[in-house]
């Protein structure tokens, strides 16, 4: 117990210091997430060993991961996902899945059909849409046309791998897994329908909920957390990854509050980004063995290069070939910006490699390299996306001269 509190105290210190350090650096080039991961890696078991990933700390980290995916699911408008551009995002993700499978089969020493090969395949198709949300918000791009495209393509880079994990990394037969997924979806849909009807049915229960939303009862927050934990528990009972339940909880919450609730959002952001989500990233960093990463730099670089080829290029080509007037009017730099943003990957890489390591199909050192590569994309891709977005389509030379002269 003492170890747990010491670990939490160190994690809280890293979480509090990260935004201060990030804002002290001119132009804030390094996202806070990268600093949280770096702090965890330096202070974790592989180096200074002052953060211990014991069972209680890991439980809180899992809750942080769940909060991250809840908020990601809540931010996503179903019309964006299932609209015309969202369908192109799904088609593009399927293309990236096939490309990733071929790349793992042709250019790696692992079997593409083995659990470790399938884990790498899925990792190469991911987009950290939950981790991208705060970056897009900070830059004022979330509610723009560019932000809508990032969500349309990026959501499938999160939802697709979640489903692929359930189908491909399960030890059950495929048909049993499909049946369980349908049962889980049915539970989520019934929950959404029940909540929708209950929220509109006038009566004493509804009055209690609305009367206590801003009091010490905090009825809306408590109900939201109950929904999250219940669906995560259902995921665990079905031996599915918890991110599926958390993502479903976010979608259900958006269905119940289609126009959004700013006060509830502020409270959930305070709970999530104030404690649980930073804790998740610090603990994820603590799982990284930096010495193992330094021992295999080619694997690190190769994974990032494959991410760019498999994820960035297909999204960029898809947007360039899109005949919709709004997408065409965005221009090439916006298309490239969306594609680069969607190559930001991390939380699902942590989840996928954890499954592979837990099954004994991947050693912890290799998983550390993949997680480190995902962490580097959290630094590199938002920086590159911002640079591309600032470059004028017709005057790139002037842009370069301006920045060289500074």
Legacy VTK file of the C-alpha trace (Angstrom):
# vtk DataFile Version 3.0
C-alpha trace
ASCII
DATASET POLYDATA
POINTS 406 float
0.000 0.000 0.000
2.874 2.377 0.811
4.391 1.697 -2.614
1.066 2.505 -4.260
0.774 5.899 -2.572
4.405 6.756 -3.328
3.811 5.833 -6.977
0.661 7.949 -7.099
2.484 10.883 -5.501
5.238 10.711 -8.145
2.669 10.319 -10.937
0.748 13.343 -9.609
3.994 15.338 -9.580
4.697 14.449 -13.227
1.087 15.265 -14.192
1.276 18.671 -12.476
4.704 19.516 -13.916
3.940 18.511 -17.538
1.699 21.487 -18.482
4.084 23.927 -16.774
7.090 22.599 -18.692
5.107 22.418 -21.959
4.049 26.065 -21.676
7.517 27.303 -20.708
8.916 26.081 -24.041
8.424 28.782 -26.723
5.509 28.027 -29.097
4.743 24.893 -27.041
6.124 22.426 -29.647
5.972 19.399 -27.334
2.492 18.114 -26.406
1.911 17.454 -22.718
1.231 13.797 -23.537
4.840 13.329 -24.666
6.138 14.839 -21.426
3.882 12.541 -19.402
5.172 9.498 -21.289
8.786 10.632 -20.960
8.354 11.247 -17.240
6.887 7.784 -16.781
9.685 6.157 -18.782
12.451 7.888 -16.780
10.835 7.313 -13.380
9.516 3.818 -14.144
10.909 0.373 -13.260
13.416 0.287 -16.132
15.289 3.410 -14.952
14.871 5.268 -11.628
12.246 2.813 -10.350
10.192 5.248 -8.271
6.923 4.411 -10.062
5.746 0.864 -9.477
3.074 -0.551 -11.743
1.303 -2.550 -9.041
-2.237 -3.866 -9.377
-3.936 -0.852 -7.789
-1.975 1.618 -9.948
-2.799 -0.420 -13.055
-6.516 -0.343 -12.142
-6.416 3.466 -11.987
-4.496 3.503 -15.271
-7.207 1.368 -16.886
-9.817 3.843 -15.640
-7.758 6.632 -17.204
-7.717 4.767 -20.517
-11.477 4.282 -20.223
-12.019 8.014 -19.556
-9.899 8.872 -22.595
-12.023 6.709 -24.886
-15.279 7.856 -23.255
-14.442 11.487 -24.054
-13.318 10.510 -27.563
-16.567 8.676 -28.225
-18.590 11.566 -26.808
-16.875 14.110 -29.081
-17.732 12.160 -32.219
-20.942 12.996 -34.044
-22.458 9.777 -35.487
-23.349 11.760 -38.621
-19.640 12.379 -39.174
-18.758 8.696 -38.824
-21.626 7.352 -40.948
-21.747 10.226 -43.437
-20.199 10.248 -46.890
-16.714 11.163 -45.693
-16.988 8.764 -42.774
-17.690 5.906 -45.187
-14.580 6.888 -47.134
-12.730 6.794 -43.814
-13.945 3.224 -43.217
-12.960 2.145 -46.744
-9.537 3.742 -46.306
-9.032 1.987 -42.977
-9.805 -1.377 -44.608
-7.176 -0.569 -47.241
-4.632 0.236 -44.528
-5.461 -3.065 -42.798
-4.691 -5.006 -45.992
-1.506 -3.002 -46.562
-0.406 -3.603 -42.959
-1.036 -7.344 -43.272
1.016 -7.466 -46.477
3.832 -5.393 -44.962
4.082 -7.588 -41.860
4.058 -10.709 -44.064
6.711 -9.430 -46.506
9.042 -7.254 -44.448
9.130 -8.717 -40.948
10.332 -11.970 -39.438
7.046 -12.661 -37.624
4.126 -14.595 -39.034
1.354 -12.288 -40.200
-1.155 -14.877 -38.961
0.503 -15.316 -35.565
-0.691 -13.357 -32.553
2.404 -11.144 -32.559
2.096 -10.455 -36.311
-1.607 -9.657 -35.992
-0.846 -7.295 -33.097
1.706 -5.408 -35.222
-0.742 -5.360 -38.159
-3.477 -3.778 -36.047
-1.019 -1.318 -34.460
-0.061 -0.047 -37.934
-3.677 0.972 -38.667
-4.402 2.980 -35.524
-5.191 6.646 -34.943
-5.087 8.075 -31.415
-8.247 10.134 -31.879
-8.732 10.445 -28.118
-5.221 11.815 -27.649
-5.658 14.106 -30.669
-8.772 15.791 -29.258
-6.979 18.095 -26.778
-4.345 19.001 -29.401
-7.012 19.948 -31.951
-8.880 21.902 -29.271
-5.763 23.831 -28.270
-5.168 24.760 -31.906
-8.789 25.764 -32.538
-9.179 23.122 -35.273
-11.611 20.668 -33.680
-14.838 22.312 -34.857
-13.502 23.296 -38.283
-13.834 21.590 -41.658
-10.335 20.176 -41.182
-11.288 18.870 -37.743
-14.348 17.129 -39.183
-12.138 15.295 -41.682
-9.714 14.252 -38.935
-12.667 12.810 -37.002
-14.152 11.119 -40.091
-10.924 9.306 -40.935
-9.421 9.098 -37.461
-12.450 7.597 -35.740
-12.246 4.535 -37.966
-8.553 4.369 -37.101
-9.663 3.873 -33.509
-12.940 1.971 -33.885
-11.640 -0.397 -36.605
-8.653 -1.610 -34.554
-10.879 -2.064 -31.487
-13.118 -4.448 -33.432
-10.087 -6.079 -35.086
-8.567 -6.710 -31.650
-11.733 -8.482 -30.542
-11.879 -10.623 -33.693
-8.214 -11.322 -34.411
-6.529 -11.366 -31.011
-9.145 -13.461 -29.247
-8.381 -17.040 -28.230
-12.023 -17.941 -28.935
-13.306 -19.087 -32.306
-14.218 -16.308 -34.737
-17.932 -17.142 -34.734
-18.125 -17.109 -30.954
-16.360 -13.747 -30.903
-18.737 -12.329 -33.532
-21.724 -13.551 -31.510
-20.305 -11.915 -28.369
-19.713 -8.647 -30.249
-23.312 -8.647 -31.480
-24.506 -9.316 -27.933
-22.367 -6.453 -26.630
-23.725 -4.102 -29.321
-27.268 -5.175 -28.427
-26.623 -4.351 -24.757
-25.206 -0.945 -25.726
-28.173 -0.167 -28.024
-30.726 -1.211 -25.392
-28.913 0.918 -22.812
-29.020 3.911 -25.167
-32.728 3.418 -25.921
-33.616 3.024 -22.246
-31.611 6.109 -21.307
-33.138 8.130 -24.151
-36.688 7.277 -23.101
-35.995 7.795 -19.399
-34.407 11.219 -19.948
-37.552 12.456 -21.706
-40.135 10.894 -19.416
-41.322 13.465 -16.897
-41.654 12.349 -13.318
-40.013 12.496 -9.871
-36.885 10.558 -10.943
-36.203 12.968 -13.802
-36.810 15.936 -11.490
-34.292 14.526 -8.968
-31.681 14.130 -11.708
-32.045 17.684 -12.988
-32.286 19.180 -9.492
-29.067 17.463 -8.404
-26.952 18.063 -11.503
-25.073 21.043 -9.969
-25.321 20.148 -6.277
-23.228 17.807 -4.138
-25.279 14.962 -5.648
-23.756 15.582 -9.129
-26.354 13.210 -10.580
-25.299 13.630 -14.226
-21.629 12.953 -13.481
-22.400 9.938 -11.290
-24.709 8.469 -13.924
-22.127 8.988 -16.661
-19.419 7.256 -14.613
-21.851 4.440 -13.792
-22.501 4.005 -17.538
-18.764 3.969 -18.255
-17.820 1.492 -15.542
-20.804 -0.757 -16.297
-19.912 -1.083 -19.998
-16.234 -1.564 -19.163
-17.296 -4.319 -16.746
-19.413 -5.938 -19.471
-16.394 -5.797 -21.808
-14.259 -7.492 -19.162
-16.901 -10.176 -18.561
-16.967 -10.929 -22.294
-13.143 -10.916 -22.380
-13.136 -7.916 -24.736
-10.728 -5.004 -24.397
-12.051 -2.305 -22.070
-11.627 0.373 -24.748
-14.622 -1.109 -26.566
-16.883 -0.547 -23.562
-15.480 2.942 -22.959
-15.911 3.963 -26.592
-19.478 2.614 -26.568
-20.214 4.617 -23.413
-19.083 7.782 -25.188
-21.287 7.065 -28.194
-24.279 6.373 -25.938
-23.707 9.605 -24.036
-23.623 11.560 -27.314
-26.874 9.845 -28.357
-28.521 10.825 -25.080
-27.255 14.421 -25.360
-27.060 15.030 -29.142
-26.539 18.793 -28.783
-24.012 18.381 -26.014
-24.000 19.618 -22.416
-21.206 22.128 -21.796
-21.433 21.919 -18.011
-21.236 18.121 -18.041
-18.341 18.276 -20.520
-16.421 20.623 -18.215
-16.919 18.293 -15.266
-15.906 15.169 -17.202
-12.875 16.977 -18.614
-11.909 18.012 -15.088
-12.145 14.423 -13.833
-10.502 12.886 -16.885
-7.763 15.360 -17.802
-7.301 16.462 -14.211
-6.255 13.045 -12.906
-7.141 9.793 -14.656
-5.918 10.449 -18.217
-2.518 11.906 -17.223
-2.106 8.931 -14.892
-2.769 6.566 -17.825
-0.080 8.212 -19.963
2.491 8.290 -17.133
1.892 4.602 -16.384
2.083 3.815 -20.113
5.456 5.554 -20.139
6.542 3.559 -17.091
6.059 0.383 -19.125
8.680 1.554 -21.645
12.183 0.158 -21.291
14.345 2.890 -22.848
17.405 0.622 -22.840
15.531 -1.932 -24.943
14.557 0.848 -27.342
18.184 1.985 -27.671
19.211 -1.607 -28.369
16.913 -1.788 -31.410
16.666 1.664 -33.033
16.048 0.196 -36.511
12.819 -1.426 -35.343
11.721 1.914 -33.876
12.462 3.853 -37.067
11.078 1.109 -39.298
7.771 1.034 -37.436
7.317 4.805 -37.775
8.175 4.666 -41.494
5.655 1.856 -41.987
3.035 3.899 -40.125
3.558 6.783 -42.543
3.403 4.574 -45.635
0.434 2.525 -44.463
-1.648 5.193 -42.725
-0.646 8.631 -44.029
-0.400 7.914 -47.741
-3.782 6.142 -48.226
-5.657 8.880 -46.317
-3.963 11.621 -48.339
-4.741 9.862 -51.637
-8.336 9.246 -50.566
-8.862 12.937 -49.841
-7.153 14.006 -53.049
-9.458 11.733 -55.070
-12.582 12.884 -53.232
-14.844 14.769 -55.659
-16.874 16.510 -52.959
-16.618 20.281 -53.418
-16.003 20.978 -49.719
-13.162 18.459 -49.514
-11.644 19.674 -52.787
-11.820 23.293 -51.602
-9.715 22.437 -48.532
-6.622 22.152 -50.709
-3.606 19.879 -50.714
-2.021 21.186 -47.530
-5.212 20.538 -45.550
-5.438 17.025 -47.021
-1.828 16.369 -45.999
-2.513 17.844 -42.544
-5.457 15.500 -41.986
-3.419 12.490 -43.131
-0.495 13.343 -40.843
-2.764 13.969 -37.848
-4.370 10.553 -38.414
-0.953 8.891 -38.189
-0.701 9.906 -34.529
-0.917 6.646 -32.617
-0.437 5.482 -29.066
-3.244 4.304 -26.727
-4.258 1.375 -28.927
-0.620 0.427 -29.491
-0.361 0.107 -25.705
-3.521 -2.023 -25.655
-2.528 -4.253 -28.599
0.996 -4.917 -27.359
-0.317 -5.587 -23.832
-2.570 -8.333 -25.229
0.329 -9.856 -27.183
2.710 -9.698 -24.194
0.058 -11.137 -21.874
-0.448 -14.077 -24.254
3.309 -14.704 -24.395
3.421 -13.964 -28.142
5.587 -10.831 -27.821
8.397 -10.056 -25.404
8.253 -6.926 -23.259
11.335 -5.380 -24.907
9.764 -5.486 -28.367
6.528 -4.070 -26.972
8.565 -1.210 -25.432
9.921 -0.331 -28.877
6.438 -0.241 -30.428
5.027 1.851 -27.563
8.010 4.222 -27.872
7.338 4.546 -31.607
3.725 5.421 -30.808
4.926 7.974 -28.267
7.212 9.548 -30.875
4.285 9.924 -33.282
2.543 11.921 -30.535
5.450 14.371 -30.792
6.337 14.260 -34.480
2.957 14.100 -36.227
1.224 17.077 -34.543
4.372 19.156 -35.113
4.535 18.129 -38.768
0.787 18.679 -39.229
1.052 22.202 -37.809
3.996 22.979 -40.094
2.189 21.686 -43.186
-0.972 23.604 -42.313
0.958 26.881 -42.006
2.734 26.488 -45.345
0.874 28.392 -48.074
0.048 26.230 -51.076
1.448 28.710 -53.551
4.230 30.356 -51.535
6.213 27.668 -49.673
9.542 29.381 -50.427
8.400 32.603 -48.750
7.231 30.589 -45.744
10.651 28.927 -45.392
12.488 32.246 -45.752
10.294 33.789 -43.056
11.046 31.007 -40.568
14.773 30.869 -41.392
15.055 34.596 -40.684
13.529 34.255 -37.189
LINES 1 407
406 0 1 2 3 4 5 6 7 8 9 10 11 12 13 14 15 16 17 18 19 20 21 22 23 24 25 26 27 28 29 30 31 32 33 34 35 36 37 38 39 40 41 42 43 44 45 46 47 48 49 50 51 52 53 54 55 56 57 58 59 60 61 62 63 64 65 66 67 68 69 70 71 72 73 74 75 76 77 78 79 80 81 82 83 84 85 86 87 88 89 90 91 92 93 94 95 96 97 98 99 100 101 102 103 104 105 106 107 108 109 110 111 112 113 114 115 116 117 118 119 120 121 122 123 124 125 126 127 128 129 130 131 132 133 134 135 136 137 138 139 140 141 142 143 144 145 146 147 148 149 150 151 152 153 154 155 156 157 158 159 160 161 162 163 164 165 166 167 168 169 170 171 172 173 174 175 176 177 178 179 180 181 182 183 184 185 186 187 188 189 190 191 192 193 194 195 196 197 198 199 200 201 202 203 204 205 206 207 208 209 210 211 212 213 214 215 216 217 218 219 220 221 222 223 224 225 226 227 228 229 230 231 232 233 234 235 236 237 238 239 240 241 242 243 244 245 246 247 248 249 250 251 252 253 254 255 256 257 258 259 260 261 262 263 264 265 266 267 268 269 270 271 272 273 274 275 276 277 278 279 280 281 282 283 284 285 286 287 288 289 290 291 292 293 294 295 296 297 298 299 300 301 302 303 304 305 306 307 308 309 310 311 312 313 314 315 316 317 318 319 320 321 322 323 324 325 326 327 328 329 330 331 332 333 334 335 336 337 338 339 340 341 342 343 344 345 346 347 348 349 350 351 352 353 354 355 356 357 358 359 360 361 362 363 364 365 366 367 368 369 370 371 372 373 374 375 376 377 378 379 380 381 382 383 384 385 386 387 388 389 390 391 392 393 394 395 396 397 398 399 400 401 402 403 404 405
